[in-house]
Amino acid sequence: MISPEFSTLVTLVFYALASIVGIAGIMARSAFWRRLACFLALCGFVCQTVLLMLGFHKALPGGLSLGAYLQLLAWFLLLCGIVVWGKLHQETLLLFSAPLGLLLFVMSAPYLGTLVTVPASLHTPFYVLHIGALFSSLALLALASVAGVLFLLLEKRIKRKQRMENFFLDMPAITLLDKINALGTLLSFPLYTLGIVTGLLWAKSIFGDTGDPKEVVSVVIWLIFAVLFYSRLLKGMRGRKAALLTALIFTLCLFSIFVVNTVMDTHHTFFRLSSGR
């Protein structure tokens, strides 16, 4: 059976090479190196997919490790980047997806043996739907945020009438970045809503009315997200405000994952889940 350590190492090498070659291609403005980086990222994604299908996570009986969850998030992130590359013929977001995926893999390494124990009472379709919808939403939101940040950088240069030089010359058009930001928002909000609703129903059936900090933060994020979704879809919001709001929402999601899930007293605390308490 393939070990989590071997799977992590093989995939990590591809994502590391894709990141290094991609950054070099951007800085040197080399179309060849950028295409090679995209190919390496695709190879890493295919490798990770195959290893997932082979069931490397089954090396830990009883469920996935905390590290495996982080790697699954990387998988969804690379998937979104590859889809944008294939459908819109834009490699920039995939070039940024590879370093983000690499970061998640590096972060996952210390937790490959930390089992997230899910009680038998929670093994329901709600749990699978909850995790799948949220991970898909976070991956789309991450790419929308990257597009938003690039939009803000290009807009700043345009307003200041600065010359487009170096890697800025190879960036997608500012209108396309806004389109990607909008598409990511419009696709990720329904998924985030599905993930939150299934999670709340799932948690209520198990824990009752708890006022759990994770749930409170998630609802706050959903409300801000709903404002952005409504403004994008019905009010025609675009440009700087939409980009800033997307970045804010993604930052709050990171806060929810890496602060709320680690230091606050919540049913979602990683260490509580890992010990099965």
C-alpha angles and dihedrals in degrees: 000000000000111000122228088239093056093045091049093049096050095047093041091056092055093047091046092051091046090051095048095044091043094052090046090050092050094047094044093040089231115160090194094056092045092052090047090052090052090050091050091049089050090050090051091050093049090047092051091047092052092047090049090051089050088057104240089164089065088076083087108058115217101036148319125319121240087249091055091056090055090049091051089055088053089051092055090046093053090045091058092047092051092049091052090048092050100040102036097026089232116139098181097087092046089051088056093042092061096061090044090051090047090052091052091050092050090049090049095056098083091048102050090107096042105102118209099217113208113193116241089246089064097052095106136125086257090067094050091045091046094054096039095049094046094047092049090048094049092049092051091044091051092055091044088053093050089051089048094051091049088049091054092048093050093043090053092053092047094050091048089047091234119163118259104238141153114007093350087076090064097047118112117262114280090242091054091050089053089048091052090047090051094046092049091050095047092049099041099049096064089046091048089049091051091049093049095045094048090045093051093047090047093048094045092054090053107030103020121212102345107152085226112192091229091055092047093050091046092053091049090052090048092053092052089044090051090054091053093046092049092046093048096045103038107015098043095235112176143150126030100000093050092047092050093047092049091051090049093052093048091049090052090050090054089049089052092051103040102030108026093041094049111034108022127082100252139135086242095059107134094221093050090049091046094054092043094237 
